[in-house]
Amino acid sequence: MLYQYDATGDKCPLPLVKLRVILKKMQSGDSCLMQILDKGSKKDIPALLLRQGYQFSQRELANNVIELAIAKG
């Protein structure tokens, strides 16, 4: 299943809290595509994903938006 979350309108810590809910729902083979704009979230979310062992990639979109592609193995 592909989860999508556009967090560009949300401020820290809301994107982190909502992502944790999504991560708990994700099964093996699922992925999540997330866009973030908040400066704190840009730092905190990749750190969380690294700590929890998720595979992810990130790229910068227009207007300083970061898009994360998160996979659960």
TABELCOR-V665868 format. One record per backbone hydrogen bond with DSSP energy under -0.5 kcal/mol. CO is the residue of the C=O (numbers start at 1). NH is the residue of the N-H. If there is no record, write none. Layout:
CO,NH
CO,NH
//
This chain:
1,3
1,31
3,33
5,7
5,35
7,10
11,14
13,17
14,18
15,19
16,20
17,21
18,22
19,23
20,24
21,25
22,26
27,30
30,72
31,3
32,34
32,70
33,5
34,68
35,7
36,66
38,42
39,43
40,43
40,44
41,45
43,47
44,48
45,49
46,50
47,51
48,52
49,54
50,53
55,71
57,69
59,67
61,64
62,65
65,61
66,36
66,68
67,59
68,34
68,70
69,57
70,32
71,55
71,73
72,29
//
